[in-house]
Amino acid sequence: FEGHEMVKLPGLKTRYLEEVKSLATTTIYDNKVSIHVLTHKPIIIIIKNREVAEGYRNYFEFLWKQARP
């Protein structure tokens, strides 16, 4: 989320959807999806499945086009 330490990483591109407020973020890589809950005690859930990763990737591309830089 805006202002979090993670968004300050070099080379990281971020965009924001004003309508969405969440402490959960998602990373999609290879055939994996990792869901991060950025609370005091962070939780990370990793799903290893090609179909799930592709579905999340499609959803991400749609939202990326809607978001502001």
C-alpha positions in Angstrom: 0.0 0.0 0.0 1.0 3.6 -0.5 3.9 4.6 1.8 4.8 1.0 2.8 8.6 0.3 2.9 8.2 -2.3 0.2 7.1 0.2 -2.4 10.4 2.0 -2.0 12.4 -0.9 -3.5 14.6 0.2 -6.5 13.1 -0.7 -9.9 9.6 -1.4 -8.4 6.7 0.0 -10.3 3.5 0.7 -8.4 0.0 1.9 -9.1 -3.0 2.5 -6.9 -6.7 2.0 -7.0 -8.4 4.5 -4.7 -11.4 2.2 -4.3 -9.4 -0.6 -2.9 -8.0 -0.5 0.7 -6.3 -3.7 1.9 -3.3 -4.8 3.9 -3.1 -7.8 1.6 -0.9 -7.8 -1.5 -0.2 -10.4 -4.2 2.9 -11.4 -6.1 2.6 -13.6 -9.2 5.8 -15.3 -10.5 6.3 -18.4 -12.6 3.5 -20.8 -11.7 3.1 -19.4 -8.2 1.0 -16.8 -6.5 2.0 -15.5 -3.1 -0.4 -13.5 -1.0 1.1 -11.3 1.7 -0.8 -9.9 4.6 1.1 -6.8 5.8 0.2 -6.7 9.5 2.3 -6.5 12.6 2.9 -10.2 12.2 3.1 -10.7 8.4 1.6 -13.8 6.8 2.6 -15.2 3.4 0.6 -17.8 1.6 2.1 -19.4 -1.5 0.0 -21.3 -4.1 1.9 -23.3 -6.7 -0.5 -23.9 -9.6 -0.2 -22.9 -13.2 -3.9 -22.2 -13.8 -4.2 -20.2 -10.6 -1.1 -18.1 -11.5 -2.5 -17.5 -15.0 -5.8 -16.4 -13.6 -4.2 -14.0 -11.2 -2.0 -12.7 -13.9 -5.0 -11.9 -16.1 -6.8 -10.2 -13.2 -3.6 -8.2 -12.4 -3.3 -6.9 -16.0 -6.9 -5.8 -16.0 -6.4 -3.9 -12.6 -3.1 -2.4 -13.7 -4.8 -0.7 -16.6 -7.4 0.8 -14.3 -5.0 2.0 -11.6 -3.3 5.4 -11.4 0.5 5.7 -11.4 
